[in-house]
Amino acid sequence: MNDILIIIIRTFILYWLILGILRLMGKREVGELSLFDLVVFLLIAEVAAFALDDPNDNFIHSIIPMIILLLIQITVSYISLKSKKFRDKMEGVPSILIKDGVIIEKEMRKQRYNLDDLLQQLREQQIGSVQVVSYAFLEPSGNLSVFKKESDQYVFPLIIDGDIQESHLHMIGKNIKWLEAELEKQLIQDVQKIFYCSYENECLYIQLKTSF
């Protein structure tokens, strides 16, 4: 009876503790969890299971790992916020699977993504033909983002958090020298001061960092 009471109390404490940890980790839908977030969630669940499995084990031994996991996640999130390169390494980057109605077979193989998966996700978005697709991006979360040819097109960001996106420049037929020349026209010489930059309607859209 004493063990049952201990399990009930621990369950109550763990419920509110895990709920608080998830709130501190930020708001994300389950389908948008990064691989790192998923690992942290699984470890927290495993630690909580051990805490309930043995009522005689010191409860603090389960609380400490959960707090450490929270601190690790907050630290990684902070670094990711400050560094685009670190964020890409931890969370991955979108992959282009379809461009102008053509399936990128090489990228499909690289992502170990088969045609059945692709066609299923297109059907789920009421898209019956690959030919009507302008761009299809496989997001790090595993979701497929699709832009149809007759709708508003995806605008490739050229600079994110001060980091030039060379692959995106290539997509629009430009290069770094062109970008630097355009920035100089607007009296911007330090790319690190730019929070976001894109090329829309034949001109650059630039948003500077509020603090630098």
N, C-alpha and C positions, 0 to 999 in steps of 0.2 A: 504493500500500500504506500509505503514511504517512497519507493522508486517511482510509482505512478505519479505521485504529487510532484516529485522533482522534475519528471518529464513534462508535466503540464506547465509548471512554472517556466522551465527552459523554453518550451514552445512559445509561450506568451512573450517572453523577453526577446527571443530570436526573431519572432514575427515583426516586432516594432523596430528591432535593430536593423534587420535586412531592409525593411521598408525605408528607414532613414538613410541607409547606405545608398540604395537605389535612387532616392531623391537627390542626394548629394552628387551622384554620378551624372546627373543631368537627364533631360527628357529626350528619349528616343523611342521610336516604335521598334518592335521586336525585329521586323524585317530590315531595319536600318542599322542594326548593331554591327560594329566593326568586329573583326576577328579578335582583337584584344579585349573588347568589352565582353564578348562571349566567353572567353577564357576566364576572365575575372568572375563572371556570373556563375560559371560551372564550379570554380574553386570555392566560392562562397557557399554554394549549395552543398558541396561535398563536406566542407568544414561543419556546416550546420547539421548535416546528417550524422557526423561523428559525435557531435555534442548531444544529440538525442539518443544515440545508440547505446551509450554507456553512462547511466546516471551516476556512477561512482567516480567517473573521471572529473578532474578539476575543470569547472566551467570556464574559468579564465583562460585556459589553454585553447579554447575554441574562439573566444572573443578576440584575443590578440591577433591571430592570423587574419581575421576578417577586417580588423582595423588597419592592419598593414596593407592588405589588398586595396582597401579604400584609398590609403595614402599613395600607393603606387599608381592607381588609376588617375587620381587627381593630378599627380606630378606629370604623368604621361600626357594627360589632356592639356595641361598648361604648356608643356613643351610643344605639343602639336599645334596649339594656338599661335605660338610664336614662330614656328618653323614649318614652312610648306614642305620642304624636303623630308623632314622627320615624319610629318603627317602622311606623306605618300608612302614611306617605308612601312609605317605601322598599319595604315588602313587600306593601302592600295589605291590605284587610280582607275578611272573608267576605261574600258576597252571598246573600241569601235568595231562592231561586228558587221554592220551594213553601212555602205557609203554609196549614195546615188543609185540605190536599187541593186547594188552588187554585194553579195555576201563575201566578207573577207575571210577566206578559208584558212589562211595562215594564222590569223588571230583566233579563230575558232579552235584550232588544234592547240594553240598555246594555252588557252583558257580551259581546255578539256571540256568544251561545250559542243554538244552535238546538234544536228539539224532538228531533231524531234523537240529538244528543249526550246530552240529558237522559234520554231513554228508554233509551238504551244503558247509561248508568251506573246507572240504576235496575234494569235487568235483571241487570247484573253483581252487584248486591247482593240478587238474588232477590226483587225487589219488582215485582209484576205490575201494580199499579194505583196511580195518583197519589192516589186517594181514601184510601188507608191511610197516607199520609204526613202527619205533623204538621208537620215542618220539614225542608227540604232546603237545605243551605248549599253554595255553590260556594266552596271554599277558595282562598286566593291561589296554592296549588300547582297548582290545576286539578282537584283531587279533589273528589268530591261526598260530603258527609257527610249521612246521612239518619237521621231519627228517626221511627219509626212511632208511630201513635196509641196502640196498646195497650202500648207499651214505655215505659221510663223516659224522661221528657221532658227536652229541653235546658233548662238553667238559664242564663238570660242574666246575665252579669256586669254589675253596675251601676257598679262602680268598679274600674279596673285601673291599678295604679301611680299612684294619686292622681288619676286622670283620670276624671271622671264620664261614663258612656256614655249620653248623652241619648236616642239612638235605642232603646236597650234599655229604658230607663224607659218610653218610649212603647209598646213592645211589650207590657209588662205592665200598661198602663193607669195608670202613675204619672207623677209629674213631679219636678223638682228640689226644689221646696219640700217635697214629701212626704218625699223622701230626707233632706233637711237636718233636718227635724223628727224623723225616726226616729233619726238619728245623735245629735242633741242628747239624746234620751232615754237614750242610752248614753254620754253625757258626751264625745262626740267632736265637736269644732268645726272641726278642721282636716282637710279631706279628703286633703291631701297625706301624712298619716300612715298612710293606708290602702293596703295592698298589694293586697288583693282583697276585694270585697264582692259578695254576691249575695242574692237574695230567695227563700228556700226555706221551704216549709211555713208560710207566713204570717208569717215573721220573717226578719230580716236575719242573714246569716252574714258575719262580719267578721274579716279577718286583717290585723293591723297590720304595718307594716314593722319588721323587726328592727333596722334602723339608719336614722336620720333626721337 
